[in-house]
């Protein structure tokens, strides 16, 4: 009998790609998703249907839906989440944190024989992270940049000793984490509760802090997060490609297929039990350079416009993936492959013909949250 894997948020682009890979490896797959806008339109997407998946429309905020979803399941990959940088703060905790607590509550209450729980955390838990003074080499944790700094266009993190630009140290799993927004805070709470409950009740648990994940099936309907979605939508519609700040902040991007491989690796690898891993691309890119790559690959005539800001954005977000490499996994895909894959899918789905230009135009001035 096939072992069954439950994927919450399985209609999303990480979940659906994970489902496909699990099926190829002989697993049975149950997908639970609420199919809510803006990511979905209330119906199962075409890339999910007629593949033999056990489809369950359900809400991870509801205990009864968890009870239905967990019956007959061996492994759980909990990806369902509310993602954005909006001021409806409570929704992040209701959707992300409470759902994770309910997962463990149901397992313990009904004694479901779950062999492993894999949860999606995020690079956002780090906040701005650690920096090093260029002169003294002293290491410090960067505070959230102030509104005054943003308005003065003082984008870089400054050393508190000399007031000069400091050097970012790539995020490491054992450093102090200081999220800058509600999404990151909700993920930090998930990490704390899942590791504690997992160890207390001996439910093997793995936490992955994904970097910025990219690839086909990433919904373009939610344009307020995800540089690839925004840049490709703008480039193919002929609108200016909008880059926040001066474009010189850095990010590491990871292809969805590398994330899928990480998810599958954790299922039966005991070295991942009760551990946190960064899952990233292993290389830093300036956001402006990434925008230029999108423009080149899409053969777009769009102008790249630099400016505007989001108050809770981090200046640099680059993860150290050494710990994950030690268990035998390193990224195999680069950002050119991610962009090309996404552009092909975007066009095949007809999104280049139905871009919401009004929403995209709003991004020209920057969003101040």
C-alpha positions, 0 to 999 in steps of 0.5 A: 500500500502506498504511503500518503502525503498530505500537502496543505496549500497544495494547489499553490506553485510549491505544493503542486510541483511537490505533489507531481514529484511525490507521485512520480516517486510512488507516493499517494498524495492528498491536497488540501487547499481553500482556493482563496483569491487572490492566488486562486479563483475558487476552482482547482487549477488545471495543473492539479486536476485529473492526476489522481490526487485526492483533492480536499477543499478545506481551511487550515484554520478549521479543526474539522478540516484538519481531522478529515485531511489527516485520516490515512496520512503518513506524512504532512507537508504544511505549506498553506500560508497567508503571504503579503505585506499588508496591515491586516496583522491578525490574519497572518497569525490566524492563517499561519500560526493557528493552523500549525498549532491545530495540526499538532493538536489533531495529531495528538488528540487522535493519535494519527500515526504521522511519521514526519511533519515538514513546515514552510518557514521563511527567510523573512524570520531573520529581518535585516539580520547580522552586519559587520562594520567595515572598519572595526569588523564588529558584528551587530544586528541591524534594527528596522530602518526608520521611515525617516531613513526611507524618506531620505533615501538612506537605503543602506544599513549603517554601522552604529560605530562610524555611520558608514555602510556595513556589510551583510553576513548571510543568514545562519540558522542559529543566529538571533531572528528579528522579523520585520513584518507580520508574515515573518513574525507568524513564521517565527511563532510557527517555528517555536511551537512546532519544534516544541510540540514535535519534541514533546510528543515525538512527532518528527518535524523539519522546518525549512526557511525558504529564500525567495522561491521562483518558478512555473505556477507562481500565481501572477494574481497576487502582485504585491509580493514576488519580484519575478511575478511583478517584473514579468507581468510588467515586462510583458505588458509594456509597463515600467518595471518597478524596482524598490529603493535604488535596486542595489539591495541583494536577494538570493532566489531559489528555483521551485524544483530545488525546493521540491527536492528539499521537501522530498529529502526531508520525508525519510531523512532522520538527519532533518528531524527537529532541525531548521534549514535554510533552503536558498539559491546560494548566490546573492543578486542585486534586485536591479540586476535581476530586473535587467535579466527579466527585461532581457529574457522577455525581450521587453522594451519596458523602462526600468524605474527605480524608487519607492519603498516598502517600510518593512522590506529588508535591505539585503536577504541572503541565506547561508545554505552550508548546513543544508549542503552537509546533508547532501543537497545543493541548488541545481538551478540558476535564476536564468532557468527560473525566469525562462521557465516562469515566462514560458508558463506565464505565456502558455496560461495566457496571463500576458493577455490578461494582466491587470494593468491598473494594479501594476500601475499602482506599483510605479510609485512604491507601496508604503506600508 
